[in-house]
Amino acid sequence: MLYHAFGLTDQRYLKTEYKEGTLLIHIQTKNSKIKCSNCGSRKVIKRGTTDRLFRTLPIGNRPVYLLAKVQRLECMDCGVVRQERLTYAEEKKAIPVDFPTVLLTY
């Protein structure tokens, strides 16, 4: 579903919630795809997660959001500790990269 609906290949589906007429899809990066956002190394230690919410296109009149569990990673090669880079989102933006143009024309 994540690939066909949103084009997400590096994420895995966790669960879906329906809250007050809103569809909330929980996702997380697959372990095999996690890497340092600074140097690209796969030698990382997980140091917790934080949730990040992304608005997507509605289904009918129902708002749809992706709730991503974003990993905090410590790199064993370059030594930095930072959040993983999400391939589908620009940094410090609340809307996935592929959706802004579509949202403006909707």
C-alpha positions as CSV (number, residue, x, y, z in Angstrom):
1,M,0.0,0.0,0.0
2,L,2.8,2.5,0.9
3,Y,4.4,2.1,-2.5
4,H,1.2,2.2,-4.6
5,A,-0.4,5.1,-2.7
6,F,2.6,7.2,-1.8
7,G,5.6,5.9,-3.7
8,L,7.4,4.9,-0.4
9,T,9.8,2.0,-0.9
10,D,12.1,2.4,2.2
11,Q,9.3,2.5,4.7
12,R,7.4,-0.2,6.4
13,Y,3.8,0.0,7.5
14,L,3.1,-0.3,11.2
15,K,-0.6,0.3,11.7
16,T,-3.6,2.5,10.7
17,E,-5.7,4.6,13.1
18,Y,-9.0,6.3,12.5
19,K,-9.4,9.3,14.9
20,E,-12.3,11.8,14.6
21,G,-12.7,11.3,10.9
22,T,-9.0,11.4,10.2
23,L,-6.9,8.5,8.7
24,L,-3.5,8.2,10.4
25,I,-1.0,5.8,8.8
26,H,2.0,4.9,11.0
27,I,5.3,4.2,9.2
28,Q,9.0,3.6,10.0
29,T,12.1,3.2,7.9
30,K,13.0,-0.4,7.2
31,N,16.1,-1.5,9.2
32,S,17.9,-2.5,6.0
33,K,17.6,1.1,4.7
34,I,18.8,3.0,7.8
35,K,22.0,4.9,7.3
36,C,23.9,7.9,8.7
37,S,22.4,11.2,7.3
38,N,25.9,12.8,7.4
39,C,28.2,10.2,5.7
40,G,25.9,7.5,4.5
41,S,27.4,4.7,6.6
42,R,25.2,1.8,7.6
43,K,27.3,1.4,10.8
44,V,24.9,3.2,13.2
45,I,23.5,2.7,16.7
46,K,19.8,3.5,17.2
47,R,19.3,6.1,20.0
48,G,15.5,6.4,20.1
49,T,12.8,7.8,17.9
50,T,10.6,10.8,17.5
51,D,7.3,11.1,15.7
52,R,6.8,13.4,12.7
53,L,3.5,14.1,11.1
54,F,3.0,14.6,7.3
55,R,-0.2,15.7,5.7
56,T,-1.0,13.9,2.4
57,L,-3.9,14.0,-0.1
58,P,-7.3,13.3,1.4
59,I,-9.3,10.2,0.6
60,G,-12.8,11.5,-0.2
61,N,-13.5,14.1,2.5
62,R,-11.3,12.3,5.0
63,P,-7.9,13.9,5.8
64,V,-5.0,11.5,5.6
65,Y,-1.7,11.8,7.6
66,L,1.5,9.8,7.7
67,L,3.0,9.5,11.2
68,A,6.6,8.6,10.8
69,K,8.8,7.2,13.6
70,V,12.1,8.9,12.8
71,Q,15.2,7.2,14.2
72,R,17.9,9.1,16.1
73,L,21.2,7.5,15.0
74,E,24.8,7.6,16.2
75,C,27.3,6.9,13.4
76,M,30.2,4.7,14.2
77,D,32.2,6.0,11.3
78,C,31.9,9.8,11.5
79,G,30.7,10.1,15.1
80,V,27.7,12.4,14.6
81,V,24.4,11.8,16.4
82,R,21.4,13.0,14.4
83,Q,18.0,12.0,13.0
84,E,17.9,9.8,9.9
85,R,17.3,11.6,6.6
86,L,13.8,10.9,5.2
87,T,14.0,10.4,1.5
88,Y,10.4,11.5,1.0
89,A,10.6,14.8,2.9
90,E,12.5,18.0,2.8
91,E,14.2,18.9,6.0
92,K,12.1,21.1,8.3
93,K,9.0,20.7,6.2
94,A,5.7,19.2,7.3
95,I,4.6,18.0,3.8
96,P,6.3,15.1,1.9
97,V,8.4,16.3,-1.1
98,D,6.1,14.8,-3.8
99,F,2.9,16.4,-2.6
100,P,3.3,20.2,-2.5
101,T,2.6,20.7,-6.2
102,V,-0.4,18.4,-6.0
103,L,-1.8,20.1,-2.9
104,L,-1.5,23.5,-4.6
105,T,-3.6,22.4,-7.6
106,Y,-6.1,20.3,-5.6
